[in-house]
Amino acid sequence: MSKHRVRSAADAYATLVEARVRLHVAGLADHLGIDHSGRPTTDLGATVTRLLTSSRPTATPHRDGAAALIG
């Protein structure tokens, strides 16, 4: 497959994903209990993203110098 076809396919897929998110973000916000009205905004999108993004565990050093994961 040529680079152009791969890039074109990835661009088309990204466009479809974005359209699907725009269609469903208000319903997802309702399901998550986020108060909103009107058209979806970037603030609404950021709030939904923040609630759905898991935090990464952080490493803390042990007494023996090894790192332990705490989440």
LUMSEVEX-605414 format. One record per residue: x, y, z of N, C-alpha, C, O in turn; residue in three letters; residue number from 1. Coordinates in Angstrom, 2 decimals. Layout:
# LUMSEVEX-605414
<loro><n_x>X</n_x><n_y>Y</n_y><n_z>Z</n_z><ca_x>X</ca_x><ca_y>Y</ca_y><ca_z>Z</ca_z><c_x>X</c_x><c_y>Y</c_y><c_z>Z</c_z><o_x>X</o_x><o_y>Y</o_y><o_z>Z</o_z><resn>ALA</resn><resi>NUM</resi></loro>
...
END
This chain:
# LUMSEVEX-605414
<loro><n_x>0.84</n_x><n_y>-1.17</n_y><n_z>0.00</n_z><ca_x>0.00</ca_x><ca_y>0.00</ca_y><ca_z>0.00</ca_z><c_x>0.89</c_x><c_y>1.24</c_y><c_z>0.00</c_z><o_x>1.88</o_x><o_y>1.29</o_y><o_z>0.73</o_z><resn>MET</resn><resi>1</resi></loro>
<loro><n_x>0.55</n_x><n_y>2.21</n_y><n_z>-0.79</n_z><ca_x>1.38</ca_x><ca_y>3.41</ca_y><ca_z>-0.86</ca_z><c_x>1.14</c_x><c_y>4.32</c_y><c_z>0.35</c_z><o_x>0.11</o_x><o_y>4.24</o_y><o_z>1.02</o_z><resn>SER</resn><resi>2</resi></loro>
<loro><n_x>2.12</n_x><n_y>5.17</n_y><n_z>0.61</n_z><ca_x>2.00</ca_x><ca_y>6.12</ca_y><ca_z>1.73</ca_z><c_x>0.76</c_x><c_y>6.99</c_y><c_z>1.57</c_z><o_x>0.08</o_x><o_y>7.31</o_y><o_z>2.55</o_z><resn>LYS</resn><resi>3</resi></loro>
<loro><n_x>0.48</n_x><n_y>7.39</n_y><n_z>0.33</n_z><ca_x>-0.67</ca_x><ca_y>8.25</ca_y><ca_z>0.07</ca_z><c_x>-1.97</c_x><c_y>7.55</c_y><c_z>0.45</c_z><o_x>-2.84</o_x><o_y>8.16</o_y><o_z>1.06</o_z><resn>HIS</resn><resi>4</resi></loro>
<loro><n_x>-2.12</n_x><n_y>6.29</n_y><n_z>0.09</n_z><ca_x>-3.35</ca_x><ca_y>5.55</ca_y><ca_z>0.40</ca_z><c_x>-3.50</c_x><c_y>5.33</c_y><c_z>1.90</c_z><o_x>-4.60</o_x><o_y>5.41</o_y><o_z>2.44</o_z><resn>ARG</resn><resi>5</resi></loro>
<loro><n_x>-2.39</n_x><n_y>5.06</n_y><n_z>2.58</n_z><ca_x>-2.43</ca_x><ca_y>4.87</ca_y><ca_z>4.03</ca_z><c_x>-2.84</c_x><c_y>6.17</c_y><c_z>4.70</c_z><o_x>-3.71</o_x><o_y>6.18</o_y><o_z>5.58</o_z><resn>VAL</resn><resi>6</resi></loro>
<loro><n_x>-2.22</n_x><n_y>7.25</n_y><n_z>4.29</n_z><ca_x>-2.54</ca_x><ca_y>8.57</ca_y><ca_z>4.87</ca_z><c_x>-3.99</c_x><c_y>8.94</c_y><c_z>4.59</c_z><o_x>-4.66</o_x><o_y>9.47</o_y><o_z>5.47</o_z><resn>ARG</resn><resi>7</resi></loro>
<loro><n_x>-4.46</n_x><n_y>8.67</n_y><n_z>3.40</n_z><ca_x>-5.84</ca_x><ca_y>8.98</ca_y><ca_z>3.03</ca_z><c_x>-6.83</c_x><c_y>8.16</c_y><c_z>3.86</c_z><o_x>-7.85</o_x><o_y>8.67</o_y><o_z>4.31</o_z><resn>SER</resn><resi>8</resi></loro>
<loro><n_x>-6.52</n_x><n_y>6.88</n_y><n_z>4.04</n_z><ca_x>-7.39</ca_x><ca_y>6.01</ca_y><ca_z>4.83</ca_z><c_x>-7.40</c_x><c_y>6.45</c_y><c_z>6.29</c_z><o_x>-8.46</o_x><o_y>6.46</o_y><o_z>6.92</o_z><resn>ALA</resn><resi>9</resi></loro>
<loro><n_x>-6.25</n_x><n_y>6.81</n_y><n_z>6.84</n_z><ca_x>-6.18</ca_x><ca_y>7.28</ca_y><ca_z>8.23</ca_z><c_x>-6.95</c_x><c_y>8.58</c_y><c_z>8.40</c_z><o_x>-7.63</o_x><o_y>8.77</o_y><o_z>9.42</o_z><resn>ALA</resn><resi>10</resi></loro>
<loro><n_x>-6.86</n_x><n_y>9.47</n_y><n_z>7.43</n_z><ca_x>-7.58</ca_x><ca_y>10.74</ca_y><ca_z>7.49</ca_z><c_x>-9.09</c_x><c_y>10.50</c_y><c_z>7.45</c_z><o_x>-9.84</o_x><o_y>11.12</o_y><o_z>8.21</o_z><resn>ASP</resn><resi>11</resi></loro>
<loro><n_x>-9.53</n_x><n_y>9.61</n_y><n_z>6.58</n_z><ca_x>-10.96</ca_x><ca_y>9.29</ca_y><ca_z>6.49</ca_z><c_x>-11.47</c_x><c_y>8.67</c_y><c_z>7.80</c_z><o_x>-12.55</o_x><o_y>9.01</o_y><o_z>8.27</o_z><resn>ALA</resn><resi>12</resi></loro>
<loro><n_x>-10.68</n_x><n_y>7.78</n_y><n_z>8.38</n_z><ca_x>-11.06</ca_x><ca_y>7.14</ca_y><ca_z>9.64</ca_z><c_x>-11.15</c_x><c_y>8.18</c_y><c_z>10.76</c_z><o_x>-12.09</o_x><o_y>8.15</o_y><o_z>11.55</o_z><resn>TYR</resn><resi>13</resi></loro>
<loro><n_x>-10.19</n_x><n_y>9.08</n_y><n_z>10.83</n_z><ca_x>-10.20</ca_x><ca_y>10.12</ca_y><ca_z>11.85</ca_z><c_x>-11.43</c_x><c_y>11.01</c_y><c_z>11.70</c_z><o_x>-12.04</o_x><o_y>11.41</o_y><o_z>12.70</o_z><resn>ALA</resn><resi>14</resi></loro>
<loro><n_x>-11.79</n_x><n_y>11.32</n_y><n_z>10.48</n_z><ca_x>-12.99</ca_x><ca_y>12.13</ca_y><ca_z>10.22</ca_z><c_x>-14.24</c_x><c_y>11.42</c_y><c_z>10.70</c_z><o_x>-15.12</o_x><o_y>12.04</o_y><o_z>11.29</o_z><resn>THR</resn><resi>15</resi></loro>
<loro><n_x>-14.33</n_x><n_y>10.12</n_y><n_z>10.45</n_z><ca_x>-15.49</ca_x><ca_y>9.34</ca_y><ca_z>10.90</ca_z><c_x>-15.56</c_x><c_y>9.25</c_y><c_z>12.42</c_z><o_x>-16.64</o_x><o_y>9.35</o_y><o_z>13.00</o_z><resn>LEU</resn><resi>16</resi></loro>
<loro><n_x>-14.42</n_x><n_y>9.06</n_y><n_z>13.06</n_z><ca_x>-14.39</ca_x><ca_y>8.99</ca_y><ca_z>14.53</ca_z><c_x>-14.83</c_x><c_y>10.33</c_y><c_z>15.11</c_z><o_x>-15.62</o_x><o_y>10.37</o_y><o_z>16.05</o_z><resn>VAL</resn><resi>17</resi></loro>
<loro><n_x>-14.32</n_x><n_y>11.42</n_y><n_z>14.57</n_z><ca_x>-14.69</ca_x><ca_y>12.74</ca_y><ca_z>15.07</ca_z><c_x>-16.19</c_x><c_y>13.00</c_y><c_z>14.90</c_z><o_x>-16.83</o_x><o_y>13.54</o_y><o_z>15.80</o_z><resn>GLU</resn><resi>18</resi></loro>
<loro><n_x>-16.74</n_x><n_y>12.61</n_y><n_z>13.76</n_z><ca_x>-18.18</ca_x><ca_y>12.79</ca_y><ca_z>13.53</ca_z><c_x>-19.00</c_x><c_y>11.97</c_y><c_z>14.52</c_z><o_x>-20.02</o_x><o_y>12.45</o_y><o_z>15.03</o_z><resn>ALA</resn><resi>19</resi></loro>
<loro><n_x>-18.57</n_x><n_y>10.77</n_y><n_z>14.80</n_z><ca_x>-19.29</ca_x><ca_y>9.91</ca_y><ca_z>15.74</ca_z><c_x>-19.24</c_x><c_y>10.50</c_y><c_z>17.16</c_z><o_x>-20.24</o_x><o_y>10.47</o_y><o_z>17.88</o_z><resn>ARG</resn><resi>20</resi></loro>
<loro><n_x>-18.11</n_x><n_y>11.01</n_y><n_z>17.53</n_z><ca_x>-17.97</ca_x><ca_y>11.64</ca_y><ca_z>18.86</ca_z><c_x>-18.89</c_x><c_y>12.85</c_y><c_z>18.95</c_z><o_x>-19.59</o_x><o_y>13.02</o_y><o_z>19.96</o_z><resn>VAL</resn><resi>21</resi></loro>
<loro><n_x>-18.91</n_x><n_y>13.67</n_y><n_z>17.92</n_z><ca_x>-19.77</ca_x><ca_y>14.86</ca_y><ca_z>17.94</ca_z><c_x>-21.24</c_x><c_y>14.47</c_y><c_z>18.06</c_z><o_x>-22.02</o_x><o_y>15.17</o_y><o_z>18.71</o_z><resn>ARG</resn><resi>22</resi></loro>
<loro><n_x>-21.63</n_x><n_y>13.37</n_y><n_z>17.43</n_z><ca_x>-23.02</ca_x><ca_y>12.92</ca_y><ca_z>17.49</ca_z><c_x>-23.40</c_x><c_y>12.40</c_y><c_z>18.87</c_z><o_x>-24.55</o_x><o_y>12.55</o_y><o_z>19.30</o_z><resn>LEU</resn><resi>23</resi></loro>
<loro><n_x>-22.46</n_x><n_y>11.80</n_y><n_z>19.57</n_z><ca_x>-22.80</ca_x><ca_y>11.10</ca_y><ca_z>20.82</ca_z><c_x>-22.32</c_x><c_y>11.79</c_y><c_z>22.09</c_z><o_x>-22.62</o_x><o_y>11.30</o_y><o_z>23.19</o_z><resn>HIS</resn><resi>24</resi></loro>
<loro><n_x>-21.59</n_x><n_y>12.89</n_y><n_z>22.00</n_z><ca_x>-21.03</ca_x><ca_y>13.50</ca_y><ca_z>23.20</ca_z><c_x>-22.11</c_x><c_y>14.01</c_y><c_z>24.15</c_z><o_x>-21.95</o_x><o_y>13.90</o_y><o_z>25.37</o_z><resn>VAL</resn><resi>25</resi></loro>
<loro><n_x>-23.19</n_x><n_y>14.56</n_y><n_z>23.64</n_z><ca_x>-24.25</ca_x><ca_y>15.07</ca_y><ca_z>24.52</ca_z><c_x>-24.91</c_x><c_y>13.92</c_y><c_z>25.29</c_z><o_x>-25.16</o_x><o_y>14.05</o_y><o_z>26.49</o_z><resn>ALA</resn><resi>26</resi></loro>
<loro><n_x>-25.18</n_x><n_y>12.82</n_y><n_z>24.62</n_z><ca_x>-25.76</ca_x><ca_y>11.66</ca_y><ca_z>25.30</ca_z><c_x>-24.81</c_x><c_y>11.08</c_y><c_z>26.33</c_z><o_x>-25.23</o_x><o_y>10.66</o_y><o_z>27.41</o_z><resn>GLY</resn><resi>27</resi></loro>
<loro><n_x>-23.53</n_x><n_y>11.04</n_y><n_z>26.00</n_z><ca_x>-22.53</ca_x><ca_y>10.54</ca_y><ca_z>26.94</ca_z><c_x>-22.44</c_x><c_y>11.46</c_y><c_z>28.15</c_z><o_x>-22.34</o_x><o_y>10.99</o_y><o_z>29.29</o_z><resn>LEU</resn><resi>28</resi></loro>
<loro><n_x>-22.49</n_x><n_y>12.77</n_y><n_z>27.92</n_z><ca_x>-22.47</ca_x><ca_y>13.73</ca_y><ca_z>29.03</ca_z><c_x>-23.69</c_x><c_y>13.52</c_y><c_z>29.94</c_z><o_x>-23.57</o_x><o_y>13.55</o_y><o_z>31.16</o_z><resn>ALA</resn><resi>29</resi></loro>
<loro><n_x>-24.86</n_x><n_y>13.31</n_y><n_z>29.34</n_z><ca_x>-26.06</ca_x><ca_y>13.03</ca_y><ca_z>30.14</ca_z><c_x>-25.87</c_x><c_y>11.78</c_y><c_z>30.98</c_z><o_x>-26.19</o_x><o_y>11.76</o_y><o_z>32.17</o_z><resn>ASP</resn><resi>30</resi></loro>
<loro><n_x>-25.34</n_x><n_y>10.75</n_y><n_z>30.36</n_z><ca_x>-25.12</ca_x><ca_y>9.47</ca_y><ca_z>31.05</ca_z><c_x>-24.13</c_x><c_y>9.63</c_y><c_z>32.21</c_z><o_x>-24.27</o_x><o_y>8.96</o_y><o_z>33.24</o_z><resn>HIS</resn><resi>31</resi></loro>
<loro><n_x>-23.15</n_x><n_y>10.50</n_y><n_z>32.04</n_z><ca_x>-22.15</ca_x><ca_y>10.73</ca_y><ca_z>33.09</ca_z><c_x>-22.62</c_x><c_y>11.73</c_y><c_z>34.14</c_z><o_x>-21.92</o_x><o_y>11.97</o_y><o_z>35.12</o_z><resn>LEU</resn><resi>32</resi></loro>
<loro><n_x>-23.80</n_x><n_y>12.33</n_y><n_z>33.94</n_z><ca_x>-24.34</ca_x><ca_y>13.28</ca_y><ca_z>34.90</ca_z><c_x>-23.76</c_x><c_y>14.67</c_y><c_z>34.78</c_z><o_x>-23.78</o_x><o_y>15.43</o_y><o_z>35.75</o_z><resn>GLY</resn><resi>33</resi></loro>
<loro><n_x>-23.25</n_x><n_y>15.02</n_y><n_z>33.61</n_z><ca_x>-22.69</ca_x><ca_y>16.35</ca_y><ca_z>33.38</ca_z><c_x>-23.81</c_x><c_y>17.27</c_y><c_z>32.93</c_z><o_x>-24.50</o_x><o_y>16.99</o_y><o_z>31.95</o_z><resn>ILE</resn><resi>34</resi></loro>
<loro><n_x>-23.98</n_x><n_y>18.37</n_y><n_z>33.64</n_z><ca_x>-25.01</ca_x><ca_y>19.34</ca_y><ca_z>33.30</ca_z><c_x>-24.56</c_x><c_y>20.16</c_y><c_z>32.10</c_z><o_x>-23.48</o_x><o_y>20.76</o_y><o_z>32.12</o_z><resn>ASP</resn><resi>35</resi></loro>
<loro><n_x>-25.37</n_x><n_y>20.18</n_y><n_z>31.05</n_z><ca_x>-25.04</ca_x><ca_y>20.96</ca_y><ca_z>29.85</ca_z><c_x>-26.33</c_x><c_y>21.29</c_y><c_z>29.12</c_z><o_x>-27.37</o_x><o_y>20.68</o_y><o_z>29.36</o_z><resn>HIS</resn><resi>36</resi></loro>
<loro><n_x>-26.27</n_x><n_y>22.25</n_y><n_z>28.23</n_z><ca_x>-27.41</ca_x><ca_y>22.59</ca_y><ca_z>27.39</ca_z><c_x>-26.90</c_x><c_y>23.10</c_y><c_z>26.06</c_z><o_x>-25.77</o_x><o_y>23.58</o_y><o_z>25.96</o_z><resn>SER</resn><resi>37</resi></loro>
<loro><n_x>-27.73</n_x><n_y>23.01</n_y><n_z>25.05</n_z><ca_x>-27.34</ca_x><ca_y>23.50</ca_y><ca_z>23.73</ca_z><c_x>-26.36</c_x><c_y>22.58</c_y><c_z>23.02</c_z><o_x>-26.25</o_x><o_y>21.39</o_y><o_z>23.33</o_z><resn>GLY</resn><resi>38</resi></loro>
<loro><n_x>-25.67</n_x><n_y>23.16</n_y><n_z>22.08</n_z><ca_x>-24.70</ca_x><ca_y>22.40</ca_y><ca_z>21.29</ca_z><c_x>-23.47</c_x><c_y>22.05</c_y><c_z>22.12</c_z><o_x>-23.10</o_x><o_y>22.80</o_y><o_z>23.02</o_z><resn>ARG</resn><resi>39</resi></loro>
<loro><n_x>-22.85</n_x><n_y>20.92</n_y><n_z>21.82</n_z><ca_x>-21.62</ca_x><ca_y>20.56</ca_y><ca_z>22.54</ca_z><c_x>-20.53</c_x><c_y>21.61</c_y><c_z>22.33</c_z><o_x>-20.38</o_x><o_y>22.15</o_y><o_z>21.23</o_z><resn>PRO</resn><resi>40</resi></loro>
<loro><n_x>-19.78</n_x><n_y>21.88</n_y><n_z>23.37</n_z><ca_x>-18.70</ca_x><ca_y>22.86</ca_y><ca_z>23.32</ca_z><c_x>-17.37</c_x><c_y>22.16</c_y><c_z>23.60</c_z><o_x>-17.34</o_x><o_y>20.99</o_y><o_z>23.98</o_z><resn>THR</resn><resi>41</resi></loro>
<loro><n_x>-16.30</n_x><n_y>22.88</n_y><n_z>23.42</n_z><ca_x>-14.98</ca_x><ca_y>22.32</ca_y><ca_z>23.74</ca_z><c_x>-14.85</c_x><c_y>22.08</c_y><c_z>25.24</c_z><o_x>-14.17</o_x><o_y>21.15</o_y><o_z>25.67</o_z><resn>THR</resn><resi>42</resi></loro>
<loro><n_x>-15.50</n_x><n_y>22.92</n_y><n_z>26.04</n_z><ca_x>-15.47</ca_x><ca_y>22.71</ca_y><ca_z>27.50</ca_z><c_x>-16.17</c_x><c_y>21.40</c_y><c_z>27.87</c_z><o_x>-15.68</o_x><o_y>20.65</o_y><o_z>28.72</o_z><resn>ASP</resn><resi>43</resi></loro>
<loro><n_x>-17.30</n_x><n_y>21.13</n_y><n_z>27.23</n_z><ca_x>-18.01</ca_x><ca_y>19.87</ca_y><ca_z>27.48</ca_z><c_x>-17.13</c_x><c_y>18.70</c_y><c_z>27.07</c_z><o_x>-17.04</o_x><o_y>17.71</o_y><o_z>27.80</o_z><resn>LEU</resn><resi>44</resi></loro>
<loro><n_x>-16.50</n_x><n_y>18.80</n_y><n_z>25.92</n_z><ca_x>-15.61</ca_x><ca_y>17.73</ca_y><ca_z>25.45</ca_z><c_x>-14.45</c_x><c_y>17.51</c_y><c_z>26.41</c_z><o_x>-14.07</o_x><o_y>16.37</o_y><o_z>26.66</o_z><resn>GLY</resn><resi>45</resi></loro>
<loro><n_x>-13.89</n_x><n_y>18.60</n_y><n_z>26.93</n_z><ca_x>-12.78</ca_x><ca_y>18.48</ca_y><ca_z>27.87</ca_z><c_x>-13.22</c_x><c_y>17.83</c_y><c_z>29.17</c_z><o_x>-12.49</o_x><o_y>17.03</o_y><o_z>29.75</o_z><resn>ALA</resn><resi>46</resi></loro>
<loro><n_x>-14.43</n_x><n_y>18.15</n_y><n_z>29.64</n_z><ca_x>-14.95</ca_x><ca_y>17.56</ca_y><ca_z>30.86</ca_z><c_x>-15.19</c_x><c_y>16.07</c_y><c_z>30.68</c_z><o_x>-14.82</o_x><o_y>15.27</o_y><o_z>31.55</o_z><resn>THR</resn><resi>47</resi></loro>
<loro><n_x>-15.79</n_x><n_y>15.68</n_y><n_z>29.57</n_z><ca_x>-16.02</ca_x><ca_y>14.26</ca_y><ca_z>29.29</ca_z><c_x>-14.69</c_x><c_y>13.53</c_y><c_z>29.19</c_z><o_x>-14.53</o_x><o_y>12.44</o_y><o_z>29.76</o_z><resn>VAL</resn><resi>48</resi></loro>
<loro><n_x>-13.74</n_x><n_y>14.12</n_y><n_z>28.49</n_z><ca_x>-12.42</ca_x><ca_y>13.49</ca_y><ca_z>28.35</ca_z><c_x>-11.75</c_x><c_y>13.31</c_y><c_z>29.70</c_z><o_x>-11.18</o_x><o_y>12.26</o_y><o_z>29.98</o_z><resn>THR</resn><resi>49</resi></loro>
<loro><n_x>-11.81</n_x><n_y>14.35</n_y><n_z>30.54</n_z><ca_x>-11.18</ca_x><ca_y>14.27</ca_y><ca_z>31.87</ca_z><c_x>-11.81</c_x><c_y>13.14</c_y><c_z>32.70</c_z><o_x>-11.10</o_x><o_y>12.42</o_y><o_z>33.40</o_z><resn>ARG</resn><resi>50</resi></loro>
<loro><n_x>-13.13</n_x><n_y>13.00</n_y><n_z>32.63</n_z><ca_x>-13.79</ca_x><ca_y>11.96</ca_y><ca_z>33.41</ca_z><c_x>-13.50</c_x><c_y>10.56</c_y><c_z>32.90</c_z><o_x>-13.50</o_x><o_y>9.60</o_y><o_z>33.67</o_z><resn>LEU</resn><resi>51</resi></loro>
<loro><n_x>-13.27</n_x><n_y>10.43</n_y><n_z>31.61</n_z><ca_x>-13.06</ca_x><ca_y>9.10</ca_y><ca_z>31.02</ca_z><c_x>-11.59</c_x><c_y>8.70</c_y><c_z>30.90</c_z><o_x>-11.29</o_x><o_y>7.56</o_y><o_z>30.55</o_z><resn>LEU</resn><resi>52</resi></loro>
<loro><n_x>-10.68</n_x><n_y>9.62</n_y><n_z>31.19</n_z><ca_x>-9.25</ca_x><ca_y>9.33</ca_y><ca_z>31.08</ca_z><c_x>-8.75</c_x><c_y>8.77</c_y><c_z>32.40</c_z><o_x>-8.92</o_x><o_y>9.38</o_y><o_z>33.45</o_z><resn>THR</resn><resi>53</resi></loro>
<loro><n_x>-8.14</n_x><n_y>7.60</n_y><n_z>32.32</n_z><ca_x>-7.60</ca_x><ca_y>7.02</ca_y><ca_z>33.55</ca_z><c_x>-6.27</c_x><c_y>7.68</c_y><c_z>33.89</c_z><o_x>-5.53</o_x><o_y>8.11</o_y><o_z>33.00</o_z><resn>SER</resn><resi>54</resi></loro>
<loro><n_x>-5.99</n_x><n_y>7.75</n_y><n_z>35.16</n_z><ca_x>-4.71</ca_x><ca_y>8.32</ca_y><ca_z>35.58</ca_z><c_x>-3.65</c_x><c_y>7.24</c_y><c_z>35.55</c_z><o_x>-3.93</o_x><o_y>6.06</o_y><o_z>35.78</o_z><resn>SER</resn><resi>55</resi></loro>
<loro><n_x>-2.45</n_x><n_y>7.64</n_y><n_z>35.27</n_z><ca_x>-1.33</ca_x><ca_y>6.70</ca_y><ca_z>35.23</ca_z><c_x>-0.79</c_x><c_y>6.50</c_y><c_z>36.63</c_z><o_x>-0.76</o_x><o_y>7.44</o_y><o_z>37.43</o_z><resn>ARG</resn><resi>56</resi></loro>
<loro><n_x>-0.37</n_x><n_y>5.28</n_y><n_z>36.94</n_z><ca_x>0.25</ca_x><ca_y>5.08</ca_y><ca_z>38.25</ca_z><c_x>1.57</c_x><c_y>5.84</c_y><c_z>38.33</c_z><o_x>2.27</o_x><o_y>6.00</o_y><o_z>37.32</o_z><resn>PRO</resn><resi>57</resi></loro>
<loro><n_x>1.91</n_x><n_y>6.30</n_y><n_z>39.50</n_z><ca_x>3.17</ca_x><ca_y>7.02</ca_y><ca_z>39.69</ca_z><c_x>4.16</c_x><c_y>6.12</c_y><c_z>40.42</c_z><o_x>3.77</o_x><o_y>5.29</o_y><o_z>41.24</o_z><resn>THR</resn><resi>58</resi></loro>
<loro><n_x>5.42</n_x><n_y>6.29</n_y><n_z>40.12</n_z><ca_x>6.46</ca_x><ca_y>5.49</ca_y><ca_z>40.77</ca_z><c_x>6.97</c_x><c_y>6.23</c_y><c_z>41.99</c_z><o_x>7.27</o_x><o_y>7.43</o_y><o_z>41.93</o_z><resn>ALA</resn><resi>59</resi></loro>
<loro><n_x>7.07</n_x><n_y>5.52</n_y><n_z>43.08</n_z><ca_x>7.66</ca_x><ca_y>6.09</ca_y><ca_z>44.30</ca_z><c_x>8.82</c_x><c_y>5.21</c_y><c_z>44.72</c_z><o_x>8.73</o_x><o_y>3.98</o_y><o_z>44.65</o_z><resn>THR</resn><resi>60</resi></loro>
<loro><n_x>9.89</n_x><n_y>5.82</n_y><n_z>45.15</n_z><ca_x>11.05</ca_x><ca_y>5.01</ca_y><ca_z>45.52</ca_z><c_x>10.85</c_x><c_y>4.26</c_y><c_z>46.84</c_z><o_x>10.26</o_x><o_y>4.78</o_y><o_z>47.79</o_z><resn>PRO</resn><resi>61</resi></loro>
<loro><n_x>11.34</n_x><n_y>3.03</n_y><n_z>46.88</n_z><ca_x>11.37</ca_x><ca_y>2.22</ca_y><ca_z>48.11</ca_z><c_x>12.64</c_x><c_y>2.55</c_y><c_z>48.87</c_z><o_x>13.54</o_x><o_y>3.22</o_y><o_z>48.35</o_z><resn>HIS</resn><resi>62</resi></loro>
<loro><n_x>12.71</n_x><n_y>2.07</n_y><n_z>50.07</n_z><ca_x>13.91</ca_x><ca_y>2.29</ca_y><ca_z>50.88</ca_z><c_x>15.13</c_x><c_y>1.67</c_y><c_z>50.23</c_z><o_x>16.25</o_x><o_y>2.18</o_y><o_z>50.36</o_z><resn>ARG</resn><resi>63</resi></loro>
<loro><n_x>14.91</n_x><n_y>0.54</n_y><n_z>49.51</n_z><ca_x>16.07</ca_x><ca_y>-0.13</ca_y><ca_z>48.89</ca_z><c_x>16.44</c_x><c_y>0.47</c_y><c_z>47.53</c_z><o_x>17.34</o_x><o_y>-0.04</o_y><o_z>46.86</o_z><resn>ASP</resn><resi>64</resi></loro>
<loro><n_x>15.77</n_x><n_y>1.54</n_y><n_z>47.12</n_z><ca_x>16.10</ca_x><ca_y>2.21</ca_y><ca_z>45.88</ca_z><c_x>15.26</c_x><c_y>1.78</c_y><c_z>44.70</c_z><o_x>15.29</o_x><o_y>2.44</o_y><o_z>43.66</o_z><resn>GLY</resn><resi>65</resi></loro>
<loro><n_x>14.50</n_x><n_y>0.67</n_y><n_z>44.82</n_z><ca_x>13.64</ca_x><ca_y>0.21</ca_y><ca_z>43.74</ca_z><c_x>12.38</c_x><c_y>1.07</c_y><c_z>43.71</c_z><o_x>11.99</o_x><o_y>1.64</o_y><o_z>44.73</o_z><resn>ALA</resn><resi>66</resi></loro>
<loro><n_x>11.75</n_x><n_y>1.17</n_y><n_z>42.56</n_z><ca_x>10.53</ca_x><ca_y>1.95</ca_y><ca_z>42.43</ca_z><c_x>9.31</c_x><c_y>1.05</c_y><c_z>42.57</c_z><o_x>9.31</o_x><o_y>-0.09</o_y><o_z>42.09</o_z><resn>ALA</resn><resi>67</resi></loro>
<loro><n_x>8.30</n_x><n_y>1.54</n_y><n_z>43.23</n_z><ca_x>7.04</ca_x><ca_y>0.82</ca_y><ca_z>43.36</ca_z><c_x>5.95</c_x><c_y>1.64</c_y><c_z>42.68</c_z><o_x>5.96</o_x><o_y>2.87</o_y><o_z>42.76</o_z><resn>ALA</resn><resi>68</resi></loro>
<loro><n_x>5.03</n_x><n_y>0.97</n_y><n_z>42.03</n_z><ca_x>3.94</ca_x><ca_y>1.67</ca_y><ca_z>41.36</ca_z><c_x>2.79</c_x><c_y>1.84</c_y><c_z>42.34</c_z><o_x>2.35</o_x><o_y>0.90</o_y><o_z>42.99</o_z><resn>LEU</resn><resi>69</resi></loro>
<loro><n_x>2.32</n_x><n_y>3.06</n_y><n_z>42.42</n_z><ca_x>1.17</ca_x><ca_y>3.38</ca_y><ca_z>43.27</ca_z><c_x>0.12</c_x><c_y>4.00</c_y><c_z>42.38</c_z><o_x>0.41</o_x><o_y>4.96</o_y><o_z>41.66</o_z><resn>ILE</resn><resi>70</resi></loro>
<loro><n_x>-1.09</n_x><n_y>3.49</n_y><n_z>42.40</n_z><ca_x>-2.12</ca_x><ca_y>4.02</ca_y><ca_z>41.53</ca_z><c_x>-3.31</c_x><c_y>4.36</c_y><c_z>42.22</c_z><o_x>-4.27</o_x><o_y>4.83</o_y><o_z>41.60</o_z><resn>GLY</resn><resi>71</resi></loro>
END
